[in-house]
Amino acid sequence: MSAEEIAKKMQEKEEKIQDLRADVLAVAEGPMGEMRLNYTYIYKKPSKLYMEDENSIVVSNGSVMWSYDKKNKKVMVLETNMSMESTPLKLDYTTIIKDLLERYDVELLGEEKVSGRDCFVLNLKPKGDEGNNTRMWVDKEFWFPIKGETEFGDFKMYIEYRNLSFNTGIDDAFFEFKPPEGAEVEKLDIKLPKKYSSIEEAQNEVSFKILVPSYTAEYELESVSVAGEMVFFRTRMVKSSFRSLSRLRSQRFPMIARKWMSTVKRHTTARFWEHRFFTSRKMGFR
């Protein structure tokens, strides 16, 4: 079977997926060490989501998102009428195949087992100047990428899906969240993001001070988006032209930035990886 035939099978499978469940292992390795995260991931088209790890639960019914901090018993509620496709935070992990075929040349490297499952191993090479070579392990039964691995600079990451199930008919009610008794609840109203070409331009439009890192590693700014009091930096890695999305926040959003590191360098690494695992297209395709 050729790489093109495998990609076609994947796209056919993707179009039929209405919901999925998986246990996910995400690993990032870099100069600051290794970060590992295990979480439960449940998704239903078009924009319903449930994610849970040992510290937090994130639930979205498509119009309201709840983020529950288990340790501090705090719930942040984001109410918005924006669709997920209109935001910088895309949650649909099942849309990667179309993007893959448009942006990458696909090569079949061979066959391997991942967690006991037979897989085809694909190499993805960017068609243009942007992106990084990525390896993908495609389950022969599911025609779904159950593992992806990419390297850029001193960084390496991989994400693996285990115990996958598809189209089990998950009820919409599953994606509603009731805050636990005694939990502190904070409600936020998120406006549609407005895009600016520079930090200075964005700063002139907001009433709070935008926090700007003094150390940016190998990244340069592409654009700034502002949604209420949330600020999104879209950046480009200078040496490898690898795009990422780094998030900064105002002082009024401690829960959004509760993983903000004590130094800017640690922030750059940790938040970059968190973005890759939770809020962007899977396996670094964008």
N, C-alpha and C positions, 0 to 999 in steps of 0.2 A: 504494500500500500504506500502511495506517495504522500509527501507532506501536504500537497494540495488537497488530496482526497480526505486526509485526516481533518484538515481545517474545515472542509465542507461539512463533514459529519458533525464537527463541533458546532458549527453555525446552525445546522438543522436542529441539534439538541437544544441549543440555547433558545431558539425561537419557541420551543415547546415548554420551557420551564415557566411555571407560574409561581411556585414557591420552592424553597429549599431549606434544609437544616444541615448544620455541620458543627463539628468540634474543630476549632482552628488553632494551629500552632504558628506563631509568628516569631521569627528570630532575626535580629539585626546585630551585625558585628562591625566594629570600627575601632579607631584609636582609643576611644573612651571605654572599650570593653564590649561585652555582649549583653544584649537585652532580649529577654524571652517573655512571651505572653501567651497564655492559653485562655481561650474564651469560646463561649457558645455563640453561634451566629445563626439567626433565623431571618429569612427574607421572603416577602411576598410582593409581587408586582402590583402596582407600579412603584410604590415608595413606602412600604411598611417594613419595619425593621425591629429586631430584638437582638441585643448583644449583652452578654453578661460574663464578667470575670469575677475573681475573688473580692475585688474592691468596689465594683460598680455595676450598675444596670443602666442600659440606654434603650429606650423604647420610643418608637415613632409610629403614629397611625397615618402618617402622610401629611397631616396639617398641624399636629402638636407633637413636640418631642419632650420626653422626660429623661433627665439624667439624675440618677440616684447614687449618692455617695454613701455606701454602706457603713463605713467607719464613723463618719460624722453625722450620719442620719439627716442628710440634707438633700432636697429635691429641687432641681432647677427645671422650670417649665418654660419652653420656648413655644409661643403661640405665633403662628405665621400663616398667611394665605399664599405664600410662594410655593411653587412646585419645586421638587428636588432638582429638576433639570435647569431651573433658573438660578440656582445657587452655586457658589464655589465648592460646596460640599456634596459631591455626588455619592449616593449610597448604593446604587444599583450595580452589584458585582457581576450581574449576568449579561452586561452589555459589552464585555471586553472583546469578544471575538470579531465583531464588525470592525472595531477600532484596530484590532490586531492585523487584519487582512489589508486594511487601508494604509497602515503605517510601517509594516514590517514584512521583510522577505522571510519565508519559513522554510527550514531545512530539517529533514528527518535524520536524527543522529543514531537511532537504534531503539532498543527496548530495555526497560528495567522494571524492577518491582519497587513500589512505594507502599510501606506499611502492609506488605503482603499482597498488594494489588498489581496486576499486570498493566504496564503503561508504555505508550510510545513517548520517546524523548524528542522534543523539538527544540531547535535553536532559532531564535528570532533576531534577525539583524535589521536595524532601522533602515528604511529606504532613503531617508534624508539625512541631514546633519544632526538632528536631535534624537536623543534616546540612547539606550545602552543595550548591548547584547543581553538577551535573556534566555534562560532555558525553562522549558515547560514540560511537565510530565502529564500526559493525557491518559486518563483511565480508559481502557479498551471497552469496558462495559458501559460506562456512563457517557463517554465522549465528552468528558468535562475535565478541565485542568485542575488536578488535585494537588499539584505542587508547582511553584514557580520560584526561580532563583535568578538574581541579578547582581552584578558587581559594577561599581563605578568609583574611581579613585581608591581611597582606602576603605571604602564601605562595601559590605556584602549583606544581602538580606534574602531570606526565603520565607515563604508562607505555604502551609500545608493544610489541606482540608481532610478531615477524617470523619468516619461514620456518616457519610453523606446520605441524604434521602431527598427525593424530589416529588413535588406535586402530591403531597399528603392531604391537601384540603384544609390547610390551617385557617381557622375561623378568624374573621376580622377582630373579634372581641379579644383575641390573644394580644393584640397590639395596643390595648388600652392599659394604662398603668394607674393604680390607686396607691397614692403615697401611704407608707406604713404609719400606723398611729404614733403620734408624738414626733414625727419627722418635721423638720423645718422646711417650708416650701417658699421658693422665690419664683415669681412669675416675671417673664421678660417678653417684651413685644419686639420682634425682629422685623425690621423694614427691609425692603428690597435693596440689595447692595448697589452703591453708586461707585463707578470706576474712575480713578484718577491716574494721571501719568507720572505723578511725582508725590513724594511725601509732603513737600511744601504746599502743593495744591490741595491735598487732602486736609492738612493741618488748618488751612484757612477756612475750611468748611465745618469744622467741628469745635465744640466748646471745651474739650478735654485735651490733655497733652498726649500725643501719640508716642508710645515708648519705642525707641529706635536703638537696636543693638550697635555698640561701638565696634564690635568685631563681626565680620560677615563671612569669614573663611573664604571660600572660592565662589561666593555667590554675588550676583549683581541684580539690582531691582529691575523688574519689567513693568509692574503696575501695582496700584494700591486700590483696594475696594473697601468701602465703609458701609456697614449695615448697622444703623443705630449707633451703639458705642463699641461695636466690634470692628476691628481693623484687620484686613487680610492682605498680606504681602505675597505677591507672586514673583518668584525669583528664578534666576537661571544660573546654573553652575558654570562658571566661566570656562574652565578647562574642558569639560565634557559636554557642555550645552545640555545638561540634564535638568529638566524643569521640576520645580517643587512648589509647594504652597506652605509658607510659614505663617503662623497666626500670632498676632500680638493683640493685647486687650487693654482697656482702660482700667483704672484702679477700682472701678465699680463692679468688676466681674471676677471676684476671687475664685469662684468655682470653675469657671471656664479655664482659668489658668492655674488650677491647683497643682498641676505637674510642672509648672514653670520652674526651671532649675536656677540654682543660686548664681551661676555664671552664664554669661552669654554663650560661651563656647559649648557648654553642656546643653543649653537651651537649643542651640542650632541642631545638634545631633539628635536629642531626644524628641523634640517636637517634629522634626523631619520624619523620623520613623513612625511616630504615632499617626501622622498624616497619611503615610503610605498604607498603614494597616487599616485605618478606620474610615478615612474620608475621601480617598481618591480611587481612581480606577486600579484594579488589582495588579500587583506585581510590577508597579512602576511604569506602566505603559504611557502614563502622562505625568 
